[in-house]
Amino acid sequence: MITRHHLSLTLLCMLILCCAFFQGNLIWLGFVIIGAEMGAILPDIQMKKPSRFRSLTFAYYITRLTTRLYVPVMIAVYGSLEEKSFDPKDKRLTHSLPGITFIFLGFTAILTIPDILSGSTAIDLLIEIFLAGLALGLLLHLVLDLCTRKGISPFFPFSTYHIRGSIRPCDDGDRRILYFHFTCILVLAGMIALVIHEPASSDLIRPVGLLGSVLCTGTMILFSRRDGPGDARYTRRGMEEGAGPLTPPFP
C-alpha cells in the first residue's frame, strides 16, 4: 500500500476500536491514534522525500527514525546471528514480524526514559496507550502490505518465505482499496450508532468493536486473494499481466 492508504485505513480501523474501548476519553483516543498512525508508516524505509513540502513530508521524516535508529541495530544483530551482510535499504528488514518487533522495542526503550523521570502514573498510562496504538499500527502495516502484489516476507531474515495478494495500489482500475474504505466507514458508522444507543457500561460494545475490526482486516485479506485475469476491476494492462501466484519465491 502507499502511504495515504496506510494512514487512512489504519485511522478507520483504529476509530472502530476506539469507539469500543476509549469512548468519552478524547486524550486516550488521541494518543492511541497518534501511536497507530506512526506505526502505520514507520516500516516504510523506502519512502522517498516529497519534491515539495506537503503533509506527506511529515510522514517521510517519521520513517527516517526507523532508517537512522533501528535499521542499523537490526543489521548488527542479524549480521551476528546470520553471519552475513544486509542491505540497509532492503524493505524486508522492516516489513517482517522481527522487524516491527525491533521498532516497537526501540520506541519502548526510548519512552521508558520520560516515564522513569516523571514518576507520574498518568504519564505512564499515556505512554502505554501510545505504545498499544503503535503496536496495532505496525501490525496493520504488515496486513495491508501482504494484500499487495509486492507482499511481505513475514519471517525475514530467518526465512525467505514470501506471501502476497493481488492488489495494485497505484492501479486506478483496481477498486478494492476504495471498497475497503467503504467497508471500514460502514462498520465505523455502525459502531457510532451502537455507542449512542447503548449505555457506556454495555457488555455488547467491546465485542462488537473487536468483531468489526476483524471484519475489516479479514475483508481486505480475503479480497486480495483474487488474481488479476478475469477481474473486471482491473485495467486492461492489469488484466493482461495478471497477479501471479500468491506465494512466489522472493526474487
C-alpha positions in Angstrom: 0.0 0.0 0.0 1.1 3.6 -0.5 1.4 6.0 2.4 -2.0 7.6 2.2 -3.7 4.2 2.1 -1.8 3.1 5.2 -2.8 6.2 7.1 -6.4 6.3 6.1 -7.2 2.6 6.6 -5.3 2.5 9.9 -7.2 5.5 11.1 -10.6 4.0 10.2 -9.7 0.6 11.9 -8.4 2.4 15.0 -11.5 4.6 15.3 -13.7 1.4 15.3 -11.6 0.1 18.2 -11.6 3.5 19.9 -15.4 3.5 19.8 -15.3 0.3 21.8 -12.5 1.0 24.3 -11.9 4.8 24.6 -15.4 6.3 24.2 -15.6 9.6 26.1 -11.9 10.0 26.7 -10.5 12.1 23.9 -7.0 12.3 25.4 -6.6 8.5 25.4 -8.2 8.4 21.9 -5.7 10.9 20.6 -2.7 9.1 22.0 -3.7 5.7 20.7 -4.4 7.1 17.2 -1.1 9.0 17.1 0.7 5.8 18.0 -1.2 3.8 15.4 -0.6 6.4 12.6 3.1 6.4 13.4 3.2 2.6 13.4 1.4 2.7 10.0 4.3 4.4 8.3 7.5 3.6 10.4 8.3 0.4 8.4 8.4 2.3 5.0 12.1 2.9 4.9 12.0 3.0 1.1 9.7 6.1 1.1 11.1 9.0 -1.0 11.1 12.6 0.2 8.3 14.6 -1.5 9.6 17.1 -4.0 7.8 19.9 -2.3 6.6 20.4 1.3 3.2 18.9 2.0 1.5 16.7 4.6 3.4 13.6 3.5 6.7 15.3 4.2 6.0 14.7 7.9 5.4 11.0 7.2 8.8 10.9 5.4 10.6 12.3 8.4 8.9 9.8 10.7 10.2 7.0 8.5 13.7 8.4 9.0 13.5 7.5 12.6 13.5 3.8 11.5 16.2 4.4 9.0 18.6 6.2 11.4 17.8 4.5 14.7 16.5 1.0 14.2 17.8 -0.4 10.9 21.5 -0.1 12.0 20.7 -2.1 15.1 18.7 -4.7 13.1 21.7 -5.1 10.7 24.2 -5.5 13.5 22.0 -8.1 15.3 21.1 -10.0 12.2 24.7 -9.9 10.9 25.9 -11.5 14.2 23.2 -14.2 14.0 23.3 -15.0 10.3 26.9 -14.2 9.7 26.2 -12.2 6.5 25.7 -8.6 5.5 22.3 -6.9 4.9 21.4 -4.0 2.6 20.1 -1.2 4.9 17.7 -0.2 2.0 16.1 -3.7 1.9 12.5 -3.1 2.9 12.2 -6.7 4.1 14.1 -5.7 7.2 11.1 -3.7 8.4 8.3 -5.5 6.6 8.5 -8.6 8.8 7.5 -9.6 12.3 11.1 -9.4 13.6 11.4 -6.0 12.0 8.3 -4.4 13.6 9.3 -6.1 16.9 12.6 -4.2 16.7 10.8 -0.9 16.0 8.4 -1.5 18.9 11.0 -2.4 21.4 13.1 0.6 20.3 10.3 3.0 21.0 9.5 1.3 24.3 13.1 1.7 25.4 13.1 5.4 24.4 9.8 6.2 26.1 11.0 4.4 29.3 13.2 7.4 30.0 10.5 10.1 30.4 8.4 7.5 32.2 11.1 7.0 34.8 12.0 10.7 35.1 8.4 11.8 35.6 7.3 9.1 38.0 3.8 10.0 37.1 1.1 7.3 36.9 -0.8 9.5 34.3 2.2 9.8 32.0 2.9 6.1 32.4 -0.7 5.3 31.3 -0.5 7.6 28.3 2.8 6.0 27.2 1.2 2.6 27.5 -1.7 3.7 25.4 0.6 5.2 22.8 2.6 2.0 22.6 -0.6 -0.1 22.2 -1.5 2.1 19.3 2.0 1.8 17.8 1.9 -2.0 18.0 -1.5 -2.1 16.3 -0.3 0.3 13.6 2.8 -1.8 12.9 0.7 -5.0 12.6 -1.8 -3.3 10.3 1.0 -2.1 8.1 2.0 -5.7 7.5 -1.6 -6.8 7.0 -2.1 -4.1 4.4 1.1 -4.8 2.6 0.6 -8.6 2.4 -2.5 -7.8 0.4 -0.5 -6.2 -2.4 1.4 -7.8 -5.3 4.8 -6.9 -3.7 3.7 -8.6 -0.5 5.9 -9.2 2.6 8.5 -11.7 3.9 7.0 -12.1 7.4 9.9 -14.0 9.0 12.8 -12.3 7.3 15.8 -12.7 7.7 15.3 -16.1 9.3 13.1 -17.3 6.4 12.6 -16.0 2.8 9.1 -17.3 2.7 7.1 -14.7 0.9 3.3 -14.0 0.8 1.4 -11.6 -1.3 -2.0 -10.8 -2.6 -3.0 -9.3 -6.0 -3.8 -5.7 -5.2 -2.1 -2.9 -7.2 -2.2 0.2 -5.0 -1.4 2.5 -7.9 -3.8 0.9 -10.4 -6.9 3.1 -10.7 -8.8 0.2 -12.3 -8.5 -1.9 -9.1 -11.3 -0.6 -6.9 -10.8 -2.9 -4.0 -8.9 -0.4 -1.8 -11.8 2.0 -2.3 -14.2 -0.8 -1.3 -12.1 -1.4 1.8 -12.5 2.2 2.8 -16.3 1.9 2.4 -16.4 -1.2 4.5 -14.5 0.4 7.3 -16.7 3.5 7.1 -19.9 1.4 7.3 -18.6 -0.5 10.3 -17.5 2.7 12.0 -20.9 4.2 11.4 -22.5 1.1 12.9 -20.2 1.4 16.0 -21.1 5.0 16.5 -24.8 4.2 16.3 -24.3 1.4 18.8 -22.3 3.6 21.2 -25.1 6.3 21.0 -27.8 3.7 21.6 -26.3 1.5 24.2 -25.2 2.7 27.7 -21.4 3.0 28.3 -21.5 0.1 30.6 -23.0 -2.2 28.0 -21.2 -5.6 27.6 -22.1 -5.5 23.9 -19.9 -2.6 22.7 -16.4 -4.1 23.1 -17.1 -7.5 21.5 -18.8 -5.8 18.6 -15.9 -3.4 18.2 -13.4 -6.2 18.1 -15.6 -8.1 15.6 -15.9 -5.0 13.4 -12.1 -4.5 13.3 -11.6 -8.2 12.5 -14.2 -8.0 9.8 -12.5 -5.0 8.1 -9.0 -6.6 8.1 -10.4 -10.0 7.1 -12.2 -8.5 4.2 -9.0 -6.9 2.9 -7.1 -10.2 3.1 -9.9 -12.2 1.6 -10.5 -10.0 -1.4 -6.8 -9.5 -2.0 -6.6 -13.2 -2.9 -8.3 -12.6 -6.3 -6.0 -12.8 -9.2 -6.0 -10.2 -11.9 -7.2 -12.1 -15.0 -10.9 -12.0 -15.3 -11.3 -9.4 -12.6 -13.3 -6.5 -14.2 -12.0 -4.1 -11.6 -8.6 -4.2 -13.2 -7.4 -2.0 -16.1 -6.7 -3.7 -19.4 -2.9 -3.7 -18.6 -3.6 -5.2 -15.2 -5.8 -7.9 -16.7 -3.2 -8.8 -19.2 -0.3 -9.0 -16.7 -2.3 -10.9 -14.1 -1.5 -11.1 -10.4 0.6 -14.3 -10.4 0.7 -16.9 -7.6 0.0 -15.9 -4.0 3.2 -17.1 -2.5 6.0 -17.0 -5.1 9.7 -17.1 -4.1 11.1 -13.6 -3.4 13.2 -12.5 -6.4 
